[in-house]
Amino acid sequence: MPIDDPDPTYREASPIDARGRVPVAGADGWRYEPFEHDEAHNLHRITLVREEDGEEVVFTMPDFVEQGDELGEIALLVIRARERWRELKGVGG
């Protein structure tokens, strides 16, 4: 069945939501926004959004980091660092 088929089965089975976002494996409630590409600098701009409050984290990666498992590991590190920073910020002020 072609991808553009009106049958919703593909959409229902896909992890991609209607806005083009994908869950971050291992980080409940966080999603990747669609990636942006900076051709001039050979970078991917990656935005992660926490669903419960809309918190956004943005970082860039060179084009050669393109494997899903590599991006996933980096996304988890960035999310953990952000959450730790928020916790520390909350304690100190």
Secondary structure, DSSP 4 states (H G I P E B T S, - for coil): --TT-S-THHHHH-S--TTS-EE-TTSTTEEEPPPEEETTTTEEEEEEEETTT--EEEEEEETT---HHHHHHHHHHHHHHHHHHHHHHHHH-
